[in-house]
Amino acid sequence: MSYFKYKLIEPTGKISSGIINLPYEDEISASFHLERENNTPIHVKKMGSVASFLLQKFHIITRKKLSRTLQAEFLSNISMMLRSGMTLTTAMSEAATGIDTPGFESDVDDMITRIEGGTTFSEVAGKYRNIFPKTIIHLIHMGEETGKLDQMLIDASEHLKRIESIASDTKQALLYPSFVFITMGVGVVFWFYYVVPKIISLFKDMDVSLPMITRCLVSISNFLQNNYLTLSLGVISAVFISVISYKASKRTRRAADALLLRLPVFKTIISAANLAFITEYFSLLLNAGIDIIQTIQILEDSTRNEIYREKLGVVMSCILRSDTIADSFKNAIIFPSFVVRMINVGELSGTLDEQLSNIAQNYRNKLSILVATIGKTIEPVVLIIAGILFMIIIVGLFLPIYDLVSQVGAR
């Protein structure tokens, strides 16, 4: 692939110019390509290696990732058009017109150009990871080898829909507890920063003796007021550094993932999501005919949670030393006995892909139930924590008032 600067006359008579990426090395072939749509090239020049390299890197950086929903729609549309008798390039061109994402149609045009230049669909897909995940690329390759590309594409589309459902349910389940605890924290800060000082100033004006618990509340309130800006900047910086570190450092990701897997509510949600994700991928790849070693490698690369990624590495090591798949998952420890038993049944009966599909369905259902019941699950914990916090605040503020009323009554 090379970049060419061009200037041409369109069929309408309009003169246009630009830069195009083509699977050719010479300017003559590039000119013939530009003539395909009845254009008349005026000037075509191949760009230098440095300029081409910079343009390629810029294109990769600015390329927007297509959402799973749109990926599924694109693959499904291509599959339907292939079954209707269209060629692959025509099907891709038609399928791209219904997807309104900046730069997407341009990427598809580039892919079509590469395919017309003799590159296979799976090789082209590998260059566009913003559109095709690694798993889908393997399915496309298997479809090309078996002559069942249309079936593989529809399988890939359904798979992406299920993965999107898992991701969506996981986000919804995690969002509620996160929102509740953040809101509760903001409420407590508001009380200490705004409400407590006003009440305390009233006590000072009335020369009321403050008990220990009230003095502690005063100290916390004074600390927040005196260091409000520093604390705010500290929290923002901590969040920013944590996000950057999580994305850049494997050690940070592992520590964060390990912490979340120890927290009561988060552990259930994250475990169900990862098990649904892993078994869904496992079932799909085995059903497509990909061998077990390559399947585990793809799973390890695709899994984002570092703890589960490590455990899949343990599974790979066990399989390489000729352990059964069930024993390999058992040795990884993190996988529940239910999953291990189902895998063992699948191995013995020759229905491993079917059993894995059943496991994935089971955990998808579990996630859906969690989303529906997460409020009821976490509500008692929230009420207890909020009750204790605000009870301390209320007691601390009302004790001096009670003492004052008692003194007035005694007089």
N, C-alpha and C positions, 0 to 999 in steps of 0.2 A: 504493500500500500504506500502510495506517495501523494503528496499534496501538489496541486497545480493551480496557478493563477490563470484565469481565463477572461476573455472578452468575446461576446458573441452577439449575433443578431437573431432574435427570436422569430418564430413564424409570423407573429403580428407586426414585425418590423421594429420592435423595441430593442434597443441596445442594452445589454446587461453585462455585469462583470462580477467576479467573486473568486472564492477559493474553494476547491473541491478535492475530496480525498478519494482516489481511485486505485484499483488493484493493478496498476500498470507502472512500468518504469520509464517508458519513453513517451514523448509528447505526441507522436503520431497516433498511438493507440488511444491516448486521452482525447485527441481531436475526433477520432472516429466515434468514441463513446458520446461526446457532446453532440454529434450529428444525429444521434438516434431519434430524437424527438423533433426532427426537421429544423434544428438550429443550424446556424452558419457561423462556425468559429472564425473569429478575426485574429485572435492572439491567444496562444496557449504556451505557458512556460512552467517547467518543473521548478519547484522551490528547493532551496538548498537544504542539506541535511540538518543543520542547526535550527533553521526556521521550522522545518517539518517536525522535528523533535519537540520544540516548544509548543507548536500548535497541537500536537498529539497529547502532550501532558495537560495543556490548558483544557482540551476537550474532555479528558478523563476527569479532571478535577471539577469542572462545571456541569458535568453530565448528571442529571437528576435521576435518582432511583425511582423506578416504577413501583407503585404499591402492589402488594400481593393480589388485591382484588382486580386491578387492571391487568396484571400478569396473567391471572386465571382467565380473564375475559379474552385477552389477546390469543392465548393458546387454544382456547375453546373455539374461537372464531376461525382460526387457521385450520383446526381439525375438521370442522363442519364443511369448510370450503374445499379441503382436500377430498373429502368423501363425495362431494358433488362433482368432482372431476377437474377442478382447477389445478393449475401448476402451483408449485410451492411459492414461487416468487409473486405470482398474481394473488394468491391467497394472503400472503404477508402484506402486500400493498393494500388490498381491500380491508384487511383486519385492522390496519393501522389508522385508517381514516376515522374510525369511531372513537378513538382515544385522544382526548384533549389534554396532552401533557407537553410542555415546552421542550422542543428538541427531539421528541420521540419519533415523529415521522422522518426527520432527518437521519436518525440512527437506523431506522428500518430501510430507508433508501440506500444507506451505506451497506447494510447487510445484503440487500438484494443485489447490489453491484458486485459484492464479493462472491456471492453464490453464482451469479452469471459468469464470473471470471474463473469458475472451476473449484471454488472452496466448498466443502460440505457444510450443511446447515449446523451440525454440532460444533465444527471448528469455528464458524462465524459466531455462534451463540457464546462460545467461550471468550470472545473478545468484548462481549457486551454483558458484563455481570450485573449491570444496573437493571437489565431486563430479564435475564435468565439466571436464577440461582444455580449453584453447582450441581445440586441434585437433579434439576430439570435438564441440565446439559447432558448428564449421563443417560437420562431417559430418552432424550432426542437421539443420542448416539445408538442406543439399543434399538430404537425405532427404525433408524436407517439400516442397521445391520439385519434386522428381521423382516424388513419390508412392511412394518406395522406402525409407521410414523403417526398416522391419524389416530390410532388407538392410544399410543403412548402420550400424545399431546392431550387427549381428553382425560387420560388418567392423571397426567401432570396438573391439569386445570383443577380437577376435583381435589387432588392432594393439596394444592395451594389454598383452596377454599377452606379445607379442614384445618390447615395450619393457621390461617387467618382467624378462624373461629377460636382456636386455642389461644392465640395471642390476644385477641379481643377480650375473651373471658378472663384471662389472667390479669390484664390491665384493669378491668372493671373490679375484679376481686381485690386487687391491691390498692385501688384508688380510694375506696371508702375508709379503711382504717387509717391510711396516710392522711386523708383530709380531716378526719375526726381528731387525730392527735395534734395536727398542726393548728387546727382551729382552737382546740383546747389550750394549747400553749400560748397562742396569741391572746386569748381571753385572760389568761393568768397575768401575762405581761401588762395588758391594759389596766387590770385592777391595781397592780403594784405601781405602775407609772402614773396613772391619772386619778383613780378613786382613793386609794390609801392615803396619799399625801394630803388630800382635802380634809379627810376625816381626822387625820393626825394633827393637822394645824388647828382644828377645832378643839381637840384635847389640850393642846398647848395653851391656847387662849384661855381655857377654863382651868388651867393649872391642875390637870388630873394626873394622878400617879399611874404610870403605865406598868402593867405586869410584864413578865419575861417574854411571853409569846408575842405580845404587842411590840415590845422593843425589837424582837427579831424581825417582825414584819417591817418595822420602820427602817432597820438596817438594810434589808433587801430593797426596799423602795428607794432609799437614798442612794444605794449602789447603782440601781438602774438609772436614776435621774442624772447622777454624776458621770456615768460612763455610757450613756445611751448611744452616742455617736460611735464610740470605740467598739461597743458590743455589736452594733448594727453592721459596721464595716467588717468586724471579725466574722460574723455569721455569713455575710455575703462572700467574703474571701474563702471561708472554709468550704462553702457549697461549691464555689467555682473551682477551687483546687481539687476537691473531691471528685467532681465530674471529670475534669481534665485527667487526673491521676487514674480514675477508673477506666477511661478510654485508652490511656497510653501504657499503663503498667499492668502486666499480668498478675503480679503479686498483690496489687491493690484489689483487682477484680476478684481474686481468689479469697482474700480476707473478707471482702464485702459479701460475696456469695456464701461463704461459710457462716458468717454472722446471721444472715437472713434465714439460713436453714436451721438455725438454733432458736429463732423467735417463734413462739407458739402458733400464731395465726399465719404468719408469712411462710413458715415451714410447710404447712399443709397445702397452701396455694402453689408455691414454687415447685414442690415435689410432684404434685398432680400435673402441673403444666409441663415439666421436663419429661416425665414418664410418658405422657400423651404424645409429646413431640418426638421422642426417641423411638417409641414403638410404631408410630405412624410412618416415620421415615424408613425404619427397618422393614416393615411390611411391604411398603411400596417398592423399595429397591430389590428385595428378594423376589417379589412377584414379577419384577421386570427382567429377572434373569441375571442380575449382577451377583458375583460370587461373594461369599461371606466376608472374606478379608477386606475386599474393596468396600463392601457395605459398611463395615465397622469404621474404616478410615474416613469415609464420607460423613458418617454420623459424628465422629470425633471432630472433624473440621466444621461441621454445621452447628453443633451444640454450643450455645453462648455461655451457659453456666460453667464456670471453671471447675467446680467440684465434680459435676457429672462428666465433664470432658476428661478429667483425670481418671475417673472410674471406667470410662470407655477405653482408655489406654490400658487399664488393668485387664479388661475383657479381651482386648487385642492380644496382649502378652500371653494370656491363658490359652486362647485359641491357637496361637502360633506354636505352643508346646503340646498341641493335640488334645487339649481338654474339650469336653463337649460344650456346646453353646450355653446350656443351662448351668453347668458347673462354672463356666467362665463368668456368667452374670452373678452367680452365687458368691464367688470369690471376691467380686467387686464390693460386696457388703451393702452398698447403698440401695440396691434394688430390692423391693419387698418380696417376701416369700411367694406371694400370689403371682407375681410376674415370673419368678423363676419356675414355679410349678407349671404355669401355662406354656412357657418356652419348652420345658421338658416334655410336656404332652405333645406339642407341635413337632419336636424332633423325633419322638418315637413313632408318631402317626404319619409323618411326612406332610403335615399341614402347618408348618411353622408360620408361613406368611398369614394364614387365616387366623391362627391363634394371636399373633401380634396385632392384627387388625381388630380382633375382639378386645384385646387389652387397651388399645388406643381408644376405642369407642367407650370402654368403661371409664377411662380417665377423663375423656371429653365430657361424659355425662356428670362425672364427679365435679368437674370445674363449673359446669352449668348450675349444678345444685349449690355449689359454694357461692357463686355470684348471687343466686336468689336468696341465700340464707346468711350471707356474711354479716348483714346488719344485726340480725338476731344473735349471731354468735359473739360478736364483739361488743354489743350493747351493754351487757352486764359489767364487763371489764371497764368500759368507758365510764359508766355510772359510778362504779366504786372509786376509781382514780379521781374523777372530777368531784365526787362527793367528799372524799378525804381532803383534797386541796382546798376546796371552797369552805369546808367546815373549819379548817384551820384558820383561814382568813376571817371568816365571820366571827368565830370565837375570839380571835385576837382583837377584832375591832369592837365587839360588843361587851367584852369584859370590863373595859374602862367605863363604858356607859352604865353598866350594871352597878359598878362601884360608886359612880357619881350619883345615881338615883338612890342607892342605899344610904349614902351620906346625907343627901337632901331629906330623905324620909326620917332619918335619925334626928335631924334638927327640928 
